[in-house]
């Protein structure tokens, strides 16, 4: 797919967005009563469900126990119906294992694990519908679920995928853009301090474009953090009303 098809002469993308415009984000917290924390998030047509259990005692091998902080366990999976092509193995394949590791690294940078020594925090994320930016949507959904579980974090951790077309950075890529041969990267950010929790690149990118893309990704992540903050505040208002009643 040629670059001109991804970005028109008027500066519009395939779905009608401007270059720096994010997809619409909708989210709900507390969607599962059985879990310690949960959240459902839609970012464009990509939809994810995140569930958090813990902190609780270590399960399985005691050798993994850390005496100064909690162990974070992450599991990523995709529903078999999440894409047009049916997945034979919704989890456990190489891509899912890699994504689980990326989520673990991301939340180890954000969760205040030192408050829960010799404990374990489980984060499960499932993609229900995939249309690009799976890692980013999972991070944003899991952030809300961790907050819903009442687990202290240093800051919101927000993620966004950005690409480069015709010397122009595109924020929050959809699947058509990701699969169109665009040089892209995914970035997870703790926005208040500007700390990068994770930077992932699956394709080659000229070093002259790297700083521009990182700046665009950080700006996009700060935009996502404002949306997540509104979701959290709305949820707190709803909970406080129910508590008073």
Secondary structure, 3 states (H helix, E strand, C coil): CCHHHHECCCCEECCCCECCCCCCEEEEECCCCCCCEEEEEEECCEEEEEEEEEEEECCCCHHHCCCCCCEEEEEEEECCCCCCCCCCCCCCCHHHHHHHHHHHHHHHCCECHHHCCCEEEEEEEEEEECCCCHHHHHHHHHHHHHHHCCCCECCCEEEEEEEEECCEEEECCCHHHHCCCCEEEEEEEECCCCEEEEEECCCCCCHHHHHHHHHHHHHHHHHHHHHHHHHHHHHHHHHHHHHHC
